[in-house]
């Protein structure tokens, strides 16, 4: 028995695949973890991609965990404006930083 594919069926299948991909994507998102004390110690906070984060209170080091093509941007200025460094690999810096991040 042959199956006929209509444009509606093809579109529905594509939509289901996109929904499935969206459901899986957050599990592999890049993250930024910032630390309150030198040597990447003390209190820590971890953020996921998708917003601008200030390192206020957590300027003693950071770890950017690069995942699945989600590039981080580490800005020189405040509020994620101006010049930035694109980060497309894992990086750990355990010394004071004066950056803001948009992961």
QUIZIWO-V743833 format. One record per pair of residues at least 24 apart in sequence whose C-alpha atoms are under 8 Angstrom apart, sorted by the first residue. I is the first residue (numbers start at 1). GAP is how many residues later the second one is. Records with the same first field share a line. If there is no record, write none. Layout:
BEGIN
I->GAP / GAP
END
This chain:
BEGIN
28->39 / 40
29->37 / 38 / 39 / 41
30->34 / 35 / 36 / 37 / 38 / 40 / 41 / 42 / 73
31->33 / 34 / 35 / 36 / 72
32->30 / 31 / 32 / 33 / 71
33->29 / 30 / 31
34->24 / 25 / 26 / 27 / 28 / 29
35->24 / 25 / 26 / 27
36->24 / 25
37->24
38->56 / 57 / 58
39->55 / 56
40->53 / 54 / 55
47->56
48->55
49->53 / 54
50->52 / 53
51->51 / 52
52->27 / 28 / 48 / 49 / 50 / 51
53->26 / 27 / 47 / 48 / 49
54->24 / 25 / 45 / 46 / 47
55->43 / 44 / 45 / 46
59->36 / 37 / 38 / 39
60->34 / 35 / 36 / 37
61->31 / 32 / 33 / 34 / 35 / 36
62->30 / 31 / 32
63->27 / 28 / 29 / 30
64->25 / 26 / 27 / 28
65->24 / 25 / 26
66->24
70->33
71->32
72->29 / 30 / 31
73->28 / 29 / 30
74->25 / 26 / 27 / 28
75->24 / 25 / 26 / 27
76->24
END
